[in-house]
Amino acid sequence: MVLILTKALGFSWETAMSLLFLGAPGHRISSRDLEGLKMNFSDLNAATSRSVLSAYQARRQAAAAASNERRLPQLHSQ
C-alpha cells in the first residue's frame, strides 16, 4: 500500500523507500526485497494508483457509513 500511495501522490522512489524503511521491523529491508520493491514501484502507473486509492477510500467511507447506521441512538443525560 505504501508503494501505491507514494506513486499516487507523485513522490519519488527515495521517498517511498524512506517510508518503507520506517515501517519495516528494525528499520531493515534486505537488498533483494528492496530491489523487488523498487521494480514494483517503477512499474506502477500514477493514474492507476490514484484510481486504486480512490476505490479504497470509497470502500472505507461506505463501511464507516454502514457502521454508523447499525449503532443505537445515543442517549444524552441532561
N, C-alpha and C positions, 0 to 999 in steps of 0.2 A: 504494500500500500504506500510505503514511503516513496518508492520509485514513481508510482503513478501520480501521487500528489505533487512531488517536486517537478515532474515533467509538465503536469497540467498548469502549474504556476510559473513555468518558464525558467526555473532555476537550472544552474549548471550541474554537471556531474560532480564537481568538487563540493557543492552544497549538499547534494544528495548523499555523497559519500560521508560527509561530516555527520549528517543526521543518522545514517546507518550505524556509524561507529558509536554515536551517543546511545543508541538503543540496543546495541549488542552486549551480551553478557561480558563483563570485564572490559568493555570497550574494545574488543578484539574481533577481527574477522580474518579468516585465512586468506592468503593471497589468491588461492584458487576460487574461493567463494566470491571474493571481491572482483575478480576478473569476470566471473559469470554475471554478477550484478551490474557491472559496467556495460557488458554487452546487452543485457536486458534493457538497461536504461537507454542506450543508444538506439535500440530497436523500437522503443516506444514512440508513438506519434503524439504530439502535444494536443491536437484537436480530439483525438480518440480518448486520451487521458482525461481531458476536460469532460467529455461525454460520460465516461465511467464515473467520474467524481460527481457529476450532476445526478446520475442514476442512484448512486449510493446515498446522496443527501436526500433525494426524494423518498427513497425507501425508509430511511431513518425518520424523516418527518411523518410519514404515514404510520409508522409503528408507534411513534410518540402520540399521535392523534388518537389512534386506536386505544392506546393505554389510558389516555385521559378520558375516553368515553366509557371505559369499564370501571372507573373509580366511582365510589359512592360520594354523594354530595357532602361537602364539609359542613359540619355543624359549628356555628360560631357562638361562643358564650358572650353574653353582654352584661 
